[in-house]
């Protein structure tokens, strides 16, 4: 065996050992207190010219329970420029969100009003999750920002 093959073999052994131990890891599951919050702190909502177009803002819990959890979602008017009933509406009574038993996520469903949103508008909606203080995660808070972006139909963008 020549020296080059020996060096290659000796350098490959530690790499192989690292790769094999990396494949044997276990999934780490969260086991701390129960927190409920919006899944992200900011969303960009496309406002489409389609009757059935909606946008979901997920509300997530760290733990699964054996009972339904109900939360109110309120608009923070001081931090919002979008007007409910004019620029958008809640769908399916989703200003009250229910995380079903055995689940971790529920959605606040919004519908944008295409005709009332301008292409140059800078509309935003700040939502607050109303929850028991013990479920509020201080790291992430209980608010989220939804920015509205008007999306023109594809065919209207094509100049013939």
Secondary structure, DSSP 8 states (H G I E B T S, - for coil): --HHHHHHHHHHHHHHHHHHHHTT-------S---EEES-SEEEEEEES-TT--EEEEEEESS--SS-EEEEEEE-GGG--S-BTTTEEESTTTTEEEE-TT-SEEEEEEEE-GGG--TT---EEEEEEE--GGG--TTT-SEEEEEEEEE--HHHH---
